[in-house]
Amino acid sequence: MSKAFLTKPKGFRVAAVKAGIKASGKLDLGLIVADQPCTAAATFSKNKIVGPAVVIDREKIQSGRAQAVFVNAGISNTCTGNRGERDVHTICREVGKCLDIDSDDILVCSTGIIGEFLPMGKVCKGIKKAADSLSRTALADRNLAQAILTTDLCIKSSLQKISLGGKTACIAGIAKGSGMIAPNMATMLAFLTTDVNISATLVRRALKHQVKLSFNKVNVDNHMSTSDTVIILASGQAQNKRITKADAKYKKFEKALGLVCDDLARQIAADGEGATCMVTVRVRGAASSSDAYAAVRKIVESPLVRCAFNGADPNWGRIVSAVGYSGAKFDPRKLTCSIAGVPVFRAGTPCRFNAAALSRKMKNKQWDVLVDLGAGRYQDFCYTCDLSRGYVRINADYHT
């Protein structure tokens, strides 16, 4: 594959190496480095149990500035006490020394097994090796996208181009995430680069809004993780007039950022552990936004519903009963449900449909569930996947 990812926007180099953190011996450590300090923003897991990298990054990103990101996969360095915190500071010092940049401008991300310490001797050697191999090549981009994976089966990347005042700019992203995924956020990391010239206040505003509409809409197994981080670095090298207010140029930037985030979120859902299909569950006609959210969440949180997805079984009773205990306000006589575009329940009464034909539709890689509460104008959605025997196998064997 010749496509570039994070180095497509001007001003970035990346590298990935085999540091020996993953037992598989695969690529497991990477660097994203900007030519100059960038405008930056980030969002993080809302779990009370988080790794020290998340705690430290939260503090650093308040400056609205960063120049480099270190990432490793295989060990999350979570629940590792004072030693884990010291290791994050050591990583920042080593990266800063190798790149001759301020350690305060370096963010750290780790993903993998909880409760294990990073092998710092290997990590420090890996940092030097990665720093020496930084480049703007498509191969380096692809290697980095591969290095951040854990149980993922495929790399995840996305790119958008926009024109701002006659200047062409790019927004690029890579992500990892396959299991331990629930809204706010998931076992996912996402790294975004752009050469748009934009203020820290506005890039933070745009990222927060678009994460809410994308990554926070993914649910693989209802389990919020400890290391989740989304980071965006804006180099400004597109040389557009700096965006400092929420005008038409800002809206164009935010829309493009949203497309990248949504694309990556869909890819995460499609690559859920053991998944055979990605399902978008939509609820509309709710009396309030909280009702729409509650109904969607109960549908995707139900193991019974998700097992039916895996079996391509149009068992709509599981869906409507989940809505029934969601707490959302609605009249069951007005409730409507369709699966893969086929009406299965309308106005409190079953619809006649060809179950075998619908089952065949449910064997496609992507399809939708739509529920209309008939109670108002609010709506919500979630990206999810089926619950398979493969998911059980992966997570039964994950640590051992």
C-alpha positions as CSV (number, residue, x, y, z in Angstrom):
1,M,0.0,0.0,0.0
2,S,1.5,3.3,-1.0
3,K,-1.0,5.6,0.8
4,A,0.6,7.9,3.4
5,F,-1.2,8.5,6.7
6,L,0.0,10.9,9.3
7,T,2.8,12.4,7.2
8,K,0.4,13.5,4.5
9,P,-0.2,16.8,6.2
10,K,2.9,19.0,6.1
11,G,5.3,19.0,9.0
12,F,5.3,15.5,10.4
13,R,7.6,12.5,10.5
14,V,6.9,9.1,12.1
15,A,8.7,5.8,12.9
16,A,7.9,2.4,14.3
17,V,10.2,-0.3,15.6
18,K,10.2,-3.7,17.3
19,A,11.3,-3.0,20.8
20,G,10.4,-6.4,22.3
21,I,7.4,-5.2,24.3
22,K,4.9,-7.5,22.5
23,A,5.5,-11.2,23.1
24,S,4.8,-11.7,19.4
25,G,7.9,-9.8,18.4
26,K,5.9,-7.5,16.1
27,L,6.2,-3.8,15.8
28,D,5.3,-2.3,19.1
29,L,6.8,1.2,19.7
30,G,6.3,4.4,17.6
31,L,7.0,8.1,17.5
32,I,5.0,10.9,15.8
33,V,7.2,14.0,15.6
34,A,6.4,17.5,14.3
35,D,9.1,19.7,12.8
36,Q,8.0,22.5,15.2
37,P,5.8,22.7,18.3
38,C,2.1,22.3,17.2
39,T,-1.2,23.6,18.3
40,A,-2.6,20.5,20.1
41,A,-5.6,19.0,21.8
42,A,-6.7,15.7,23.3
43,T,-9.5,13.8,24.9
44,F,-9.1,10.9,27.3
45,S,-10.9,8.0,29.0
46,K,-13.4,8.9,31.7
47,N,-12.5,5.8,33.7
48,K,-11.3,6.6,37.2
49,I,-8.7,3.9,36.7
50,V,-6.3,5.2,34.1
51,G,-2.6,4.8,33.3
52,P,-0.1,7.4,34.4
53,A,0.4,8.4,30.8
54,V,-3.2,9.6,30.7
55,V,-2.8,11.6,34.0
56,I,0.4,13.3,32.8
57,D,-0.9,13.9,29.3
58,R,-4.0,15.6,30.8
59,E,-1.8,18.1,32.5
60,K,0.5,18.7,29.6
61,I,-2.2,19.3,27.0
62,Q,-3.7,22.2,29.0
63,S,-0.9,24.3,27.3
64,G,-2.5,23.7,23.9
65,R,0.9,22.7,22.6
66,A,2.8,19.5,21.8
67,Q,5.5,18.4,19.4
68,A,5.8,14.6,19.7
69,V,3.9,11.6,20.7
70,F,5.4,8.3,22.0
71,V,3.2,5.2,21.8
72,N,3.7,1.6,22.7
73,A,1.5,-1.4,22.4
74,G,1.5,-4.7,24.4
75,I,1.7,-3.3,27.9
76,S,-0.6,-0.5,29.1
77,N,1.5,0.5,32.1
78,T,-1.7,0.9,34.1
79,C,-2.1,0.1,37.9
80,T,1.7,0.3,38.2
81,G,1.9,2.8,41.0
82,N,4.9,5.2,41.4
83,R,7.1,3.1,39.2
84,G,4.7,3.5,36.3
85,E,4.6,7.2,36.7
86,R,8.4,7.4,36.9
87,D,8.6,5.3,33.7
88,V,6.4,7.9,31.8
89,H,8.7,10.7,32.9
90,T,11.7,8.7,31.8
91,I,10.1,8.1,28.4
92,C,9.6,11.9,28.0
93,R,13.2,12.6,29.0
94,E,14.6,10.0,26.6
95,V,12.4,11.1,23.7
96,G,13.3,14.7,24.4
97,K,17.0,13.9,24.5
98,C,16.9,11.9,21.3
99,L,15.0,14.6,19.4
100,D,16.4,17.7,21.1
101,I,12.9,18.9,22.1
102,D,11.3,20.0,25.4
103,S,10.0,17.0,27.4
104,D,7.0,19.1,28.3
105,D,6.0,19.0,24.6
106,I,6.0,15.2,24.5
107,L,2.8,13.1,25.1
108,V,2.9,9.4,26.0
109,C,0.4,6.7,25.1
110,S,0.5,3.0,26.2
111,T,-2.0,0.2,25.4
112,G,-2.1,-3.5,26.2
113,I,-2.2,-5.6,29.3
114,I,-3.0,-3.9,32.6
115,G,-0.8,-4.4,35.7
116,E,2.5,-5.1,34.0
117,F,5.5,-2.9,34.0
118,L,7.2,-1.6,30.9
119,P,10.6,-3.2,30.2
120,M,12.3,0.2,30.3
121,G,15.7,-1.1,29.0
122,K,14.0,-2.2,25.8
123,V,11.8,0.9,25.7
124,C,14.8,3.3,25.8
125,K,16.6,1.4,23.1
126,G,13.5,1.4,21.0
127,I,13.1,5.2,21.5
128,K,16.6,5.8,20.1
129,K,16.1,3.4,17.2
130,A,12.8,5.0,16.3
131,A,14.2,8.5,16.6
132,D,17.0,7.6,14.2
133,S,14.5,6.2,11.6
134,L,11.9,9.0,11.5
135,S,10.7,9.7,8.0
136,R,7.9,11.0,5.9
137,T,7.4,7.8,3.9
138,A,4.3,5.7,3.3
139,L,6.1,2.7,4.7
140,A,6.8,4.5,8.0
141,D,3.2,5.6,8.2
142,R,2.0,2.0,7.6
143,N,4.5,0.6,10.2
144,L,3.3,3.0,12.8
145,A,-0.4,2.2,12.1
146,Q,0.6,-1.5,12.6
147,A,2.7,-1.0,15.7
148,I,-0.2,0.5,17.8
149,L,-2.4,-2.6,17.3
150,T,-3.1,-5.1,20.0
151,T,-6.0,-7.6,19.2
152,D,-6.9,-5.6,16.1
153,L,-6.9,-7.5,12.8
154,C,-6.3,-4.6,10.5
155,I,-4.8,-1.1,10.5
156,K,-7.2,1.9,10.6
157,S,-6.5,5.1,8.8
158,S,-8.4,8.0,7.2
159,L,-7.6,11.2,5.3
160,Q,-9.5,14.4,4.2
161,K,-8.4,17.3,2.2
162,I,-9.8,20.8,2.3
163,S,-9.2,24.2,0.7
164,L,-8.9,27.2,3.0
165,G,-8.4,30.6,1.4
166,G,-6.8,29.0,-1.7
167,K,-4.5,26.8,0.4
168,T,-4.9,23.0,0.4
169,A,-4.8,21.4,3.8
170,C,-5.0,17.8,5.1
171,I,-6.4,16.1,8.1
172,A,-5.1,12.5,8.6
173,G,-5.7,9.9,11.3
174,I,-4.8,6.4,12.5
175,A,-6.4,4.5,15.3
176,K,-6.4,1.2,17.1
177,G,-9.2,-0.5,19.0
178,S,-10.9,-3.9,18.9
179,G,-12.0,-4.9,22.4
180,M,-12.7,-3.3,25.8
181,I,-14.7,-0.6,24.0
182,A,-17.6,1.4,25.3
183,P,-18.5,5.1,25.0
184,N,-16.4,7.7,26.9
185,M,-14.1,6.2,25.4
186,A,-12.8,2.7,24.6
187,T,-9.5,0.7,24.5
188,M,-8.7,2.9,21.6
189,L,-6.0,5.2,20.6
190,A,-6.4,7.7,17.8
191,F,-3.7,10.1,16.5
192,L,-4.6,12.9,14.2
193,T,-2.3,15.3,12.3
194,T,-3.2,18.3,10.3
195,D,-1.3,21.2,8.6
196,V,-4.3,23.6,9.2
197,N,-3.3,26.8,10.9
198,I,-5.8,27.1,13.8
199,S,-5.9,28.4,17.3
200,A,-5.6,26.0,20.3
201,T,-9.0,27.0,21.6
202,L,-10.7,26.1,18.3
203,V,-8.9,22.9,17.7
204,R,-9.8,21.8,21.2
205,R,-13.4,22.8,20.6
206,A,-13.6,20.9,17.3
207,L,-12.0,17.7,18.7
208,K,-14.2,17.6,21.7
209,H,-17.3,17.9,19.6
210,Q,-16.3,15.4,17.0
211,V,-15.1,12.8,19.4
212,K,-18.6,13.0,21.0
213,L,-20.1,12.2,17.6
214,S,-17.7,9.4,16.6
215,F,-15.4,7.6,19.0
216,N,-17.9,8.0,21.8
217,K,-20.5,6.3,19.7
218,V,-18.6,3.0,19.5
219,N,-19.6,0.0,21.7
220,V,-18.0,-3.4,21.3
221,D,-18.4,-4.9,24.8
222,N,-19.7,-2.2,27.2
223,H,-16.3,-2.1,28.9
224,M,-14.6,1.3,29.3
225,S,-10.8,1.1,29.3
226,T,-7.9,2.8,31.1
227,S,-5.7,4.2,28.4
228,D,-8.0,5.7,25.8
229,T,-6.6,8.8,24.1
230,V,-7.3,10.9,21.0
231,I,-4.6,13.4,20.1
232,I,-4.5,16.0,17.4
233,L,-1.4,18.0,16.3
234,A,-1.8,21.0,14.0
235,S,1.4,22.1,12.4
236,G,0.0,25.2,10.6
237,Q,2.2,24.5,7.6
238,A,-0.7,24.7,5.1
239,Q,-0.1,28.5,5.5
240,N,-3.8,29.4,5.5
241,K,-4.7,32.5,7.4
242,R,-4.9,31.4,11.0
243,I,-8.4,30.3,12.1
244,T,-9.2,32.2,15.3
245,K,-13.0,32.4,15.3
246,A,-15.9,30.0,14.5
247,D,-16.4,31.2,11.0
248,A,-17.0,29.4,7.7
249,K,-13.4,28.2,7.6
250,Y,-13.6,26.8,11.1
251,K,-16.8,25.0,10.1
252,K,-15.1,23.5,7.1
253,F,-12.2,22.3,9.2
254,E,-14.5,20.8,11.9
255,K,-16.6,19.0,9.2
256,A,-13.5,17.4,7.7
257,L,-12.2,16.5,11.2
258,G,-15.6,14.9,11.9
259,L,-15.4,12.8,8.7
260,V,-12.0,11.5,9.7
261,C,-13.1,10.7,13.2
262,D,-16.3,9.0,12.1
263,D,-14.5,6.9,9.5
264,L,-12.0,5.7,12.1
265,A,-14.8,5.0,14.6
266,R,-16.6,2.9,12.0
267,Q,-13.4,0.9,11.3
268,I,-13.0,0.2,15.0
269,A,-16.5,-1.1,15.3
270,A,-16.1,-3.3,12.2
271,D,-12.9,-4.7,13.6
272,G,-14.4,-5.5,17.0
273,E,-13.0,-8.6,18.6
274,G,-14.4,-11.7,16.9
275,A,-16.8,-9.5,14.8
276,T,-18.4,-10.7,11.6
277,C,-20.5,-7.6,11.0
278,M,-20.7,-4.0,12.0
279,V,-24.2,-2.7,12.9
280,T,-25.3,0.9,13.3
281,V,-28.2,1.1,15.8
282,R,-30.3,4.2,15.4
283,V,-33.2,5.4,17.6
284,R,-35.4,8.3,16.5
285,G,-38.7,9.8,17.6
286,A,-37.6,10.1,21.2
287,A,-39.1,12.6,23.6
288,S,-35.6,13.8,24.7
289,S,-32.0,13.4,23.8
290,S,-31.5,11.4,27.1
291,D,-34.3,9.0,26.1
292,A,-32.8,8.4,22.7
293,Y,-29.4,7.8,24.2
294,A,-30.8,5.4,26.8
295,A,-32.7,3.4,24.2
296,V,-29.6,3.0,22.0
297,R,-27.4,2.0,24.9
298,K,-29.7,-0.7,26.1
299,I,-30.0,-2.2,22.7
300,V,-26.2,-2.4,22.1
301,E,-25.5,-3.5,25.7
302,S,-27.7,-6.6,25.4
303,P,-25.7,-9.8,24.9
304,L,-28.9,-11.4,23.6
305,V,-29.3,-8.8,20.9
306,R,-25.7,-9.0,19.9
307,C,-25.7,-12.8,19.8
308,A,-28.7,-12.6,17.5
309,F,-26.7,-10.3,15.2
310,N,-24.0,-13.0,15.1
311,G,-26.5,-15.7,14.1
312,A,-28.1,-13.4,11.5
313,D,-31.3,-14.1,13.5
314,P,-34.0,-11.4,13.0
315,N,-35.1,-11.8,16.6
316,W,-36.7,-8.3,16.9
317,G,-38.3,-9.2,20.2
318,R,-34.9,-8.8,21.9
319,I,-34.5,-5.4,20.4
320,V,-37.9,-4.0,21.4
321,S,-37.7,-5.5,24.9
322,A,-34.4,-3.8,25.5
323,V,-36.0,-0.5,24.5
324,G,-38.8,-1.3,26.9
325,Y,-36.5,-1.5,30.0
326,S,-34.3,1.5,28.9
327,G,-36.3,4.0,30.8
328,A,-37.2,6.0,27.7
329,K,-40.7,7.4,27.5
330,F,-42.8,6.0,24.7
331,D,-46.2,4.4,23.9
332,P,-45.6,0.7,22.9
333,R,-48.5,1.1,20.4
334,K,-46.4,3.6,18.5
335,L,-43.1,1.7,18.5
336,T,-41.6,0.7,15.1
337,C,-38.5,-1.4,14.4
338,S,-36.7,-2.4,11.2
339,I,-33.6,-4.6,10.7
340,A,-31.4,-4.1,7.6
341,G,-34.1,-2.0,6.1
342,V,-36.9,-4.5,6.6
343,P,-39.8,-3.5,8.8
344,V,-40.3,-6.2,11.5
345,F,-42.5,-4.4,14.1
346,R,-44.9,-1.5,13.6
347,A,-47.3,0.3,15.9
348,G,-47.1,-2.5,18.5
349,T,-47.8,-5.3,16.0
350,P,-45.4,-7.7,14.2
351,C,-44.9,-7.2,10.5
352,R,-45.0,-10.0,8.0
353,F,-41.5,-10.5,6.5
354,N,-39.4,-13.2,4.8
355,A,-37.2,-14.3,7.7
356,A,-34.8,-16.3,5.5
357,A,-34.3,-13.3,3.1
358,L,-33.7,-10.9,6.1
359,S,-31.3,-13.4,7.6
360,R,-29.3,-13.3,4.4
361,K,-29.1,-9.5,4.6
362,M,-27.9,-9.8,8.2
363,K,-24.9,-11.8,6.9
364,N,-23.6,-8.7,5.1
365,K,-20.6,-6.9,6.6
366,Q,-22.6,-3.8,7.5
367,W,-26.3,-3.1,8.1
368,D,-28.6,-1.0,10.4
369,V,-31.2,-1.4,13.1
370,L,-33.7,1.4,13.3
371,V,-36.2,2.0,16.1
372,D,-38.7,4.8,16.1
373,L,-40.2,5.5,19.5
374,G,-43.0,7.7,18.1
375,A,-42.7,10.1,21.0
376,G,-40.8,13.2,19.8
377,R,-38.1,14.6,17.6
378,Y,-34.8,13.4,19.2
379,Q,-32.5,10.8,17.9
380,D,-29.2,9.0,18.6
381,F,-27.0,6.2,17.3
382,C,-24.2,3.8,18.1
383,Y,-21.8,1.7,16.1
384,T,-21.5,-1.8,17.3
385,C,-20.9,-5.4,16.1
386,D,-22.0,-8.9,16.8
387,L,-21.0,-11.0,19.8
388,S,-19.4,-14.1,18.6
389,R,-17.6,-17.3,19.8
390,G,-14.5,-15.6,18.6
391,Y,-14.9,-12.8,21.1
392,V,-15.2,-15.2,24.0
393,R,-12.1,-17.1,22.8
394,I,-10.0,-14.0,22.4
395,N,-10.9,-12.7,25.9
396,A,-10.7,-16.0,27.6
397,D,-7.1,-16.4,26.4
398,Y,-6.0,-12.7,26.4
399,H,-3.8,-12.6,29.5
400,T,-2.7,-16.3,29.7
